[in-house]
Amino acid sequence: MAWLWLIGMRICLDTNHWIALARVRSATDQRYAGVLGLLENGVERGDLQVALNHAHVGEVMHAGHAGRRVAMADLMTDLSGGWFLKPRHVATRLEVRDYVKRLLGRPASDRFAEMVGFGSEAMLGASRRVVGRDGNRSPLEPLILSALDTVDMLRLLIAEAHDDAKTAKVRTEMQAIVDDMNRQREEFRRHGPSLDTLRRDNAAELIRHTLLVEVIAAMEEAGRPDLEILTRDPPRTPEDAITQFPSLHCLSELISRRDHDWDRKIKVNDLADVDFLSVAVPYSDVVVCENYFGAKVIGAGLSSAYSTSMYMDLNEFAADLASGALGSRQARPTPR
């Protein structure tokens, strides 16, 4: 069963490529039949981990066609087995905890392994304990139960729980957010800021509204509520500070480069794409995504910084996978 794998090359696909593979299953488009076969065989052998992300689930649940939701739910279930890449806010929290541990001279965690998990807890970033009916259960039982719970959720909720009214409401709300972002960007554009200015401003904003809150919480959790230790070796710039936290580093670079693309309007799907890539790039061996943000990841040097193989074409990825050109790198590089 797919949910039994624990080690393997971690592959993350964006929603568009999940859709392309689902079309193979439904016999509507066979262009990527070879790719699907390679992934299915690799998962079955335990060589590959094809992790989902909460953004995938949300996008598929809002698809209007019932048959498409069923096909996507079946495919996601079979390939992921209930394994999820954790949400960006959880990734940032784990990175900050490791940062505080290092400051205090304590051993850090294996973040690459820590960024995937079974079931709804991993998907949503919620805290949930699964307790057996007696005290003699295998230590693996909570993991297996959680995985099966997520498999059921994928098959039933994604495929069956679609609500047209709720979907329309969500789309309207998201479009309003994006419209406001585009208006703000037009105002900002009048000042003609450079990409470096955007990077600095976005990094500073993330530090103020996200990083400091998480650092204070992690210090208190570690029993060191005093923040004096943070001033011993302060970073020179906001950009330097943000690179110590891979998910924030990727988030800052991607939104800066997207916002600096003045002639392209921000789209609703951008929000999910950026959130997904901010975790997938630093914590996967391979990422297959659409052309626009794939080019942004490569142009920002993020794939090089985190030793991640980036692809925008499924067949190109499959050719390298079949040839043995790709490998699992469980020991990830230290952030810059």
C-alpha positions as CSV (number, residue, x, y, z in Angstrom):
1,M,0.0,0.0,0.0
2,A,1.2,3.5,-0.8
3,W,0.9,4.7,2.8
4,L,3.6,2.3,4.0
5,W,6.5,4.1,2.4
6,L,8.7,6.1,4.8
7,I,11.7,7.0,2.7
8,G,12.1,7.9,-1.0
9,M,12.6,10.7,-3.4
10,R,10.1,13.4,-2.5
11,I,8.1,14.8,-5.5
12,C,5.6,17.6,-5.5
13,L,3.3,18.4,-8.4
14,D,1.2,21.5,-8.7
15,T,-2.5,21.1,-9.3
16,N,-2.3,21.5,-13.1
17,H,0.0,18.5,-13.3
18,W,-2.3,16.4,-11.1
19,I,-5.1,17.3,-13.5
20,A,-3.0,16.2,-16.4
21,L,-2.3,12.8,-14.8
22,A,-6.0,12.4,-13.9
23,R,-6.9,12.8,-17.6
24,V,-4.7,9.8,-18.3
25,R,-6.7,7.7,-15.8
26,S,-10.0,8.9,-17.3
27,A,-8.6,8.1,-20.8
28,T,-9.3,11.6,-22.1
29,D,-5.6,12.4,-22.7
30,Q,-2.8,9.9,-22.9
31,R,0.1,12.2,-23.4
32,Y,1.4,11.6,-19.9
33,A,0.6,7.9,-19.6
34,G,4.3,7.0,-19.3
35,V,4.7,9.5,-16.5
36,L,1.8,8.1,-14.5
37,G,3.2,4.6,-14.9
38,L,6.6,5.6,-13.6
39,L,5.1,7.4,-10.6
40,E,2.8,4.5,-9.7
41,N,5.6,2.0,-10.0
42,G,8.0,4.1,-7.9
43,V,5.4,4.6,-5.2
44,E,4.6,0.9,-5.1
45,R,8.3,0.1,-4.7
46,G,8.8,2.7,-2.0
47,D,11.3,4.7,-4.1
48,L,9.1,7.8,-4.5
49,Q,7.0,10.0,-2.2
50,V,4.4,12.0,-4.0
51,A,3.2,14.4,-1.3
52,L,0.0,16.5,-1.5
53,N,-0.5,20.0,-0.1
54,H,-3.7,21.5,1.4
55,A,-3.8,23.9,-1.6
56,H,-4.4,20.9,-3.9
57,V,-7.3,19.7,-1.8
58,G,-8.9,23.1,-1.7
59,E,-8.6,23.6,-5.5
60,V,-10.1,20.2,-6.3
61,M,-13.0,20.6,-3.9
62,H,-14.0,23.7,-5.7
63,A,-14.0,22.1,-9.1
64,G,-17.5,22.3,-10.5
65,H,-17.6,19.0,-12.4
66,A,-18.3,16.0,-10.2
67,G,-16.6,13.5,-12.4
68,R,-13.4,15.5,-12.3
69,R,-13.5,15.7,-8.5
70,V,-13.9,11.9,-8.3
71,A,-11.0,11.3,-10.7
72,M,-8.7,13.7,-8.9
73,A,-9.6,12.2,-5.5
74,D,-8.9,8.7,-6.7
75,L,-5.5,9.7,-8.2
76,M,-4.4,11.8,-5.2
77,T,-5.4,8.9,-2.9
78,D,-3.4,6.3,-4.8
79,L,-0.2,8.3,-5.4
80,S,0.0,10.2,-2.1
81,G,-1.4,7.5,0.3
82,G,-2.5,10.3,2.7
83,W,0.9,11.9,3.0
84,F,0.9,15.7,3.0
85,L,3.5,18.5,2.8
86,K,2.7,20.7,5.7
87,P,1.2,24.2,5.2
88,R,3.5,27.2,4.9
89,H,2.5,28.6,8.3
90,V,3.4,25.3,10.0
91,A,6.7,25.1,8.0
92,T,7.7,28.6,9.2
93,R,6.9,27.7,12.8
94,L,9.1,24.6,12.6
95,E,11.9,26.6,11.1
96,V,11.7,29.2,13.8
97,R,11.8,26.5,16.5
98,D,14.9,25.1,15.0
99,Y,16.5,28.6,14.8
100,V,15.8,29.1,18.5
101,K,17.2,25.7,19.3
102,R,20.4,26.6,17.5
103,L,20.6,29.9,19.4
104,L,20.3,28.0,22.7
105,G,22.9,25.4,21.7
106,R,20.3,22.6,21.4
107,P,20.2,19.9,18.7
108,A,18.0,20.9,15.8
109,S,15.4,18.6,14.1
110,D,15.5,16.9,10.8
111,R,13.3,19.5,9.1
112,F,13.3,17.7,5.7
113,A,11.7,14.6,7.3
114,E,9.5,16.7,9.6
115,M,7.8,18.6,6.7
116,V,5.6,15.7,5.6
117,G,3.1,13.9,7.7
118,F,0.1,11.6,7.6
119,G,-3.5,12.7,7.6
120,S,-5.5,15.7,8.4
121,E,-3.1,17.0,11.1
122,A,-0.4,17.4,8.5
123,M,-2.7,18.8,5.8
124,L,-4.3,21.4,8.1
125,G,-1.5,22.0,10.5
126,A,-3.8,21.2,13.4
127,S,-2.9,19.4,16.5
128,R,-4.7,16.0,16.7
129,R,-3.9,12.9,18.7
130,V,-5.1,9.5,17.7
131,V,-5.4,7.1,20.7
132,G,-6.0,3.3,20.4
133,R,-8.7,1.5,22.3
134,D,-6.1,-0.1,24.6
135,G,-2.5,0.5,25.6
136,N,-1.0,-2.4,23.6
137,R,-1.3,-1.0,20.0
138,S,1.6,-0.8,17.7
139,P,3.3,2.7,17.7
140,L,2.6,2.8,13.9
141,E,-1.2,2.5,14.4
142,P,-1.9,6.2,14.9
143,L,0.0,6.9,11.7
144,I,-1.9,4.3,9.8
145,L,-5.3,5.4,11.2
146,S,-4.5,9.0,10.4
147,A,-3.5,8.1,6.8
148,L,-6.6,6.0,6.2
149,D,-8.7,8.9,7.7
150,T,-7.2,11.2,5.1
151,V,-7.7,8.7,2.3
152,D,-11.4,8.5,3.2
153,M,-11.5,12.3,3.3
154,L,-9.9,12.6,-0.1
155,R,-12.3,10.1,-1.6
156,L,-15.5,11.3,0.0
157,L,-15.1,15.0,0.9
158,I,-13.2,16.1,-2.2
159,A,-15.3,13.9,-4.5
160,E,-18.7,14.3,-2.9
161,A,-18.9,17.3,-0.5
162,H,-18.8,20.0,-3.2
163,D,-21.1,22.9,-2.4
164,D,-21.9,25.2,-5.3
165,A,-23.0,28.1,-3.1
166,K,-19.9,27.8,-0.8
167,T,-17.6,27.5,-3.8
168,A,-19.1,30.7,-5.4
169,K,-18.7,32.5,-2.1
170,V,-15.1,31.5,-1.7
171,R,-14.3,32.5,-5.3
172,T,-15.9,35.8,-4.8
173,E,-14.0,36.5,-1.6
174,M,-10.7,35.4,-3.1
175,Q,-11.2,37.5,-6.2
176,A,-11.9,40.6,-4.0
177,I,-8.6,40.0,-2.2
178,V,-6.7,39.8,-5.5
179,D,-8.5,42.8,-6.9
180,D,-7.4,44.8,-3.8
181,M,-3.8,43.5,-4.2
182,N,-3.7,44.6,-7.9
183,R,-5.0,48.1,-6.9
184,Q,-2.4,48.5,-4.2
185,R,0.3,47.3,-6.6
186,E,-0.8,49.9,-9.2
187,E,-0.4,52.6,-6.5
188,F,3.0,51.3,-5.6
189,R,4.0,51.1,-9.3
190,R,3.9,54.9,-9.7
191,H,7.0,55.1,-7.5
192,G,8.8,52.7,-9.9
193,P,10.4,50.6,-7.2
194,S,13.2,48.2,-8.2
195,L,13.1,44.5,-7.6
196,D,15.6,44.9,-4.8
197,T,13.4,47.5,-3.1
198,L,10.4,45.1,-3.3
199,R,12.5,42.3,-1.9
200,R,13.7,44.5,1.0
201,D,10.2,45.8,1.8
202,N,8.5,42.3,1.6
203,A,11.2,40.8,3.8
204,A,10.7,43.6,6.4
205,E,6.9,43.1,6.3
206,L,7.3,39.3,6.8
207,I,9.7,39.9,9.7
208,R,7.3,42.3,11.4
209,H,4.0,40.4,11.0
210,T,5.1,36.8,10.9
211,L,8.7,36.1,12.0
212,L,8.8,38.1,15.3
213,V,5.5,36.6,16.5
214,E,6.8,33.1,15.9
215,V,10.2,33.8,17.4
216,I,8.7,35.2,20.6
217,A,6.4,32.1,20.9
218,A,9.3,29.7,20.3
219,M,11.5,31.5,22.9
220,E,8.7,31.2,25.5
221,E,8.2,27.5,24.6
222,A,11.9,26.9,25.1
223,G,11.8,28.5,28.5
224,R,13.8,31.6,27.5
225,P,11.3,34.4,27.2
226,D,14.1,37.0,27.2
227,L,15.0,38.1,23.7
228,E,18.5,39.4,24.5
229,I,20.0,36.3,22.8
230,L,18.6,37.4,19.5
231,T,20.8,40.6,19.4
232,R,24.1,38.8,19.7
233,D,24.6,38.4,16.0
234,P,22.0,40.5,14.2
235,P,21.6,40.2,10.4
236,R,22.7,43.1,8.4
237,T,19.5,43.5,6.3
238,P,15.9,42.1,6.3
239,E,16.8,40.0,3.3
240,D,19.7,38.4,5.3
241,A,17.4,37.7,8.2
242,I,14.7,36.0,6.0
243,T,17.1,33.6,4.3
244,Q,17.6,31.7,7.6
245,F,14.0,30.5,7.2
246,P,13.5,28.7,3.9
247,S,9.7,29.0,3.7
248,L,9.8,32.7,4.3
249,H,12.8,33.1,2.0
250,C,10.9,31.5,-0.9
251,L,7.7,33.3,-0.1
252,S,9.5,36.7,0.0
253,E,11.3,36.0,-3.3
254,L,8.2,34.8,-5.2
255,I,5.9,37.5,-4.1
256,S,8.5,40.1,-4.9
257,R,9.2,38.8,-8.4
258,R,5.5,38.4,-9.0
259,D,4.7,41.9,-7.9
260,H,7.5,43.4,-10.0
261,D,6.0,41.8,-13.1
262,W,4.0,45.0,-13.7
263,D,2.3,44.0,-16.9
264,R,0.8,40.8,-15.4
265,K,-2.1,41.1,-13.0
266,I,-2.0,39.0,-9.9
267,K,-4.4,36.0,-10.2
268,V,-6.4,34.1,-7.6
269,N,-4.5,30.9,-8.3
270,D,-1.2,32.8,-7.5
271,L,-2.1,32.7,-3.8
272,A,-2.2,28.9,-3.7
273,D,0.8,28.5,-6.0
274,V,3.1,30.8,-3.9
275,D,2.0,29.1,-0.7
276,F,2.6,25.7,-2.1
277,L,6.0,26.5,-3.7
278,S,7.2,28.2,-0.5
279,V,7.3,24.8,1.2
280,A,7.7,22.5,-1.8
281,V,10.9,24.1,-3.1
282,P,13.0,23.9,0.1
283,Y,11.6,20.6,1.3
284,S,11.3,18.4,-1.9
285,D,13.7,16.7,-4.2
286,V,11.7,17.4,-7.3
287,V,9.0,20.0,-8.0
288,V,6.9,20.1,-11.2
289,C,5.0,23.3,-11.6
290,E,3.6,25.6,-14.2
291,N,5.8,27.8,-16.4
292,Y,5.3,31.2,-14.8
293,F,6.3,30.4,-11.2
294,G,8.8,27.7,-12.2
295,A,10.7,30.4,-14.1
296,K,10.5,32.7,-11.0
297,V,11.9,29.9,-8.7
298,I,14.8,29.3,-11.1
299,G,15.4,33.0,-11.7
300,A,15.5,33.8,-8.0
301,G,18.1,31.0,-7.5
302,L,15.8,29.1,-5.1
303,S,16.1,25.8,-6.7
304,S,19.9,26.1,-6.6
305,A,19.9,27.3,-3.0
306,Y,17.9,24.3,-1.8
307,S,19.2,21.7,-4.3
308,T,15.8,21.1,-5.8
309,S,15.2,19.8,-9.3
310,M,12.6,22.1,-11.0
311,Y,10.6,21.0,-14.0
312,M,7.7,22.7,-15.9
313,D,7.1,19.7,-18.2
314,L,6.0,16.2,-17.0
315,N,7.6,14.3,-19.8
316,E,11.0,16.0,-19.3
317,F,10.8,15.1,-15.6
318,A,9.8,11.5,-16.5
319,A,12.8,11.2,-18.9
320,D,15.2,12.2,-16.2
321,L,13.6,10.0,-13.6
322,A,13.7,7.0,-15.9
323,S,17.3,7.6,-16.8
324,G,18.4,7.7,-13.2
325,A,19.5,11.3,-13.4
326,L,17.5,12.2,-10.3
327,G,18.1,11.1,-6.8
328,S,16.9,11.5,-3.2
329,R,18.8,14.0,-1.1
330,Q,17.6,13.4,2.5
331,A,20.3,15.7,3.9
332,R,19.3,19.1,2.8
333,P,21.6,22.1,2.6
334,T,21.7,24.6,5.4
335,P,19.9,27.8,4.4
336,R,22.1,30.7,3.4
